[in-house]
């Protein structure tokens, strides 16, 4: 049986700021590789950064992998991408293997704040979300940047869950007619393949010290007390999510309104009506308009 422990550690038994549909697709694709066979999904669904080590990373030729934010010509506008699955750490910039790292976003935000040549930033978002770890500090960094320079979140299609958290921290936001935004909630997965082990004639006996040490064991069904604990943890992270977005949006949407969405996603004009996004528009036109405005301010 082939195992992918790092992927499993990120995917199961921990809160995720990810859209349910995409999470299930990801889990269905990866779980057979992790656990050596098909899995069944059931039950109710509930809603590396210190010192910026990315700056020291080099490619196989010894060249730095990061040399600064991507600039749009000489417009004074930088672009920061948040696309694909959002993961805590990764020594790259932009999306790689359909994932963007908070670590990479942090480095770019720091440089955008420090550079006098960068007068505005486009946060290009197309993601269904990802990890909780690193999401809130990354969103706070974007929000701090937005207090100093205009930041426009341009949804090229989706900004759900953690991706919406990042987008909400911008100065303003634009969504295409068919785009989706929201999913202000938390989800967790627990895998139980005890029946598969029974069928295979494999018996696993956990030996542990500490009554809660064996919580979330994949070798047995999830107990009711552990399930309630997981829901409480998810609720705590959801409250953090709601409060952060309400603070970033500063009156454009309330915490109560966000809770009442029950982690629903909203398309285009409905996302604007809910106060999640500022306006509906074509992403390219919105970006060009923003660039032109930054140019007029500099003139």
N, C-alpha and C positions, 0 to 999 in steps of 0.2 A: 504494500500500500504506500503510495507516494504522499508525502505531507508537505505543506507549505506553512510552517509555523508562524512566520512573520505576517503573512496575509491573514491567517486565521485569527491572530491576536488583534489585528485591526478591525476585523469584520464582525466577530462574534463577542457577545457578553459585555459590550460596552456601548454607551450612548453614541448615536450617529446623527449628524445633521444632514440627512440625505432624503431625497424623495423616495417614497416607498416602492414605486414601480421600478426605478432604476436600481435600487438596492436589491430587489428580488431578482432582477436579471443578472446582476453581478454575482449574487449568492448562488443562483442556479448554475451559472457558468463555472464558478470557482469551487463550489462545495464538492463536486465529484472528484476534483483533483486533490482537494485537501483531505477528504475522508475516504477516498477510494471507491466511491459508489454513488448512486443517485440519492437525493434527499427529498423529503416531503415537507412542505411548508404548511403550517396549521396554526390555530389559535388566533388570538386578537393581536393586532398591531398597535402599539402605543408610540401615541405620538412621543526642531533642534536649532535652536535659534541664538543662543547666547554667543556673543562675539561675532555673529554673522559669518560662520565658517565657509559659506558659499563663496566668499571673496577669495579664499585661498585655493579653491578647486581648480584643477587644470585638466586639459584633455590629454589624449595619449601622446600628443606631440609636445606637451608641456606648456601649452598656451592657456591663459585664463579662460574658463568657461563663462564667466560673467564680466562684462566690461562696462556695464551701466545700463540704464533704461533705454528702451527702443524709442528713438526720436522720429517724429514725422518731419523729415526735411529740416529746414531752418525755421520752422514755425514757432518754436518754443513750447511745443506740446509733446509730452511723452505718452506712451501707451503702456499700460500694465494689463496683462492678460490673466484672467481667471477662468480657465476652460477645462472641461472634463472633471474627473474626480478630484476633490480638494484633499490633499494629504499634508501631514504636519511638516515633514522634512524631505529634502531632495535638493541636490546640488545642481539645479538647472533653473533656467528662466523660461516662463511660458509653459505650454503644455508639452509633456513628453509621455509617450505611451498612454495618451488620453488622461493625463493627470497633471495638475498644477500644485506646486508646493507652497505652503504658507511661508516657508523659509525664503523662497525666491521672491515672493511678493513683498515681504518685509524689507529685503535688501533694496528693492526698487523704490519702495516708499521712502526709505531713509535717504536715498540719493536724490529723489525728487524734492524732498524738503530742503536738502543742503545746497542744491544747485540754483544759482541765480539765473541761469540760462533757461531753466524750466519754469514757465509761467502758468502752465495749466496741464492737467492730466486727464486722459481718457482711460477709464477702467472698463475694459472690454470683457463682458461676462457672458458665458454660455456654459452653464454647469447645473447639474442637479444636486450639487452639494457634496458632502464628504465628512471628514473627521471633526469631532468636537475639539480635540487637542490642538491648540494653536489658533482656532477660529476666532475666538473673542479678542485675543491680543492683536491678531491681524486686522480685524475690523476696527479696533480702537486706533491702530496706527493709521489706517486709511482716514478715519474720522479726524484725527489730529492733522493730517495733511490737508484735509478739506477746510480746516479752520485757517490755513495759511495761504492756500492756493485753490482756485476752482478745480473741482474734480467732477467729471461727468461720467456716470455709470451708463454705458451703452450696452444694452442687452442685444446681442446678435440673435438670440432666440430665448434662452432660459436663464432664470436666476431663482433657483429653488433652494430652500433650506439654508445651508451654510453659504451658498453663493448669494442668496438674497441678503443674508446678514452682511456680507461684504458690500453689496450694492447699496444697501440702505445707508451705509456710512458715508457715501459720496455727497457732494453738494447738491446734485440733481441727478435725475435718471430718466432714461428713455427706453421704451419697450416697443418692439414691432407689433403689428396687429395680431399676429399669430403666436407671439411669445407668451411664456408662462412665468409668473412670479408668485412667491409666497412659500407655502409649505413650512410655516413657522411652527415647527414642532420637532419632536425627537423620536427616534426609533431605535430599537435594539433587537438583536437576534440571538437566540440560543439554539444550538444544535443538539439533538439527542439521537445518537445512533446505537443505543443499547440493543434495540431489536435486531439491527444488522449484525451486531456482534454475537447475539444469541444464535442467530441463524447460521453464523459462521463457526459456531462452537467455541467462541472466545469468551473467557470470563476474566474481567478486570476487577481487582479488589483495591480500592483506594485506601492507602494507609496515611493518616494525617494527624496532626496535633493542632487543636483549635477547632471549636465546633463549626465555624464558618469557613474554614480553609477549603472545604470541598464544594462550596457554593458554585453554581454554574457548571458543574461537571458534565462533560459531554457523554459520559458513560451511563447516565441515568436520567430519568425524566426530571423536569424542573419542578421542585417542590413549591407549594403554595406560598410559603413564607418568603422564599427566595424571589418568587415572581412578584410579590407585593413590594419587596425591597427594590427590585429593578424598576418597577413602575414609579416608585417614589423618587428614585434617582433620575429617571427620565423627566418627571414633573419638575424637579429642581433645575435641570438644564433648560427646560422649556421656559421657565420663569426668567432665567438669565437672558435667554434669546429675546423674549417679549420686551423685557425692560431695556435691553440694549437698542433694539430697533426703535422703540418709542422715543428713546433719548436722541438717537441719531436723526430721526425724522422730525423731531422738535415741533410737535403740534399737527403735523400733516396726517398722522394716524396715532390713535391712542393705544395704550396697553390693553384696555378692555376690548377694543375693536380687534386687536391682534389675537387675543385669546379666543374671541368669539368665532374667528375663522376656523378654529379646530384643525389647523394645519392644512387647510384647503389651498389649492393653487388657483390662480385667476389669470385669465387670458386678456392680453391687450388692454382694451378700454375698461374692462372690469377691474383690472389691477390698479388702474388710475383712479377709478371711482372709489375703490376701497382705501385709497391713500397710500398704497404700497409703492407706487411708482408715480413720477410727476407728469409724464406725458407719453402719448403714443406717437411714434415717428419711425421713419426709415433709418436704420442704423448708420448707413453711409452719409445720408443727408444730415443727420444729427451731428455726426462727427465733424463733417465739413463746416457746418454752421458754428460749432464750438471753436474750431480752429480759426475761423474768420474773426470771431469775436475776440479771441485772445490776441489776434494780430491788431485789431482796432485799439484794444486797450494799451498795447505797446507803442502804438504810433504817436 
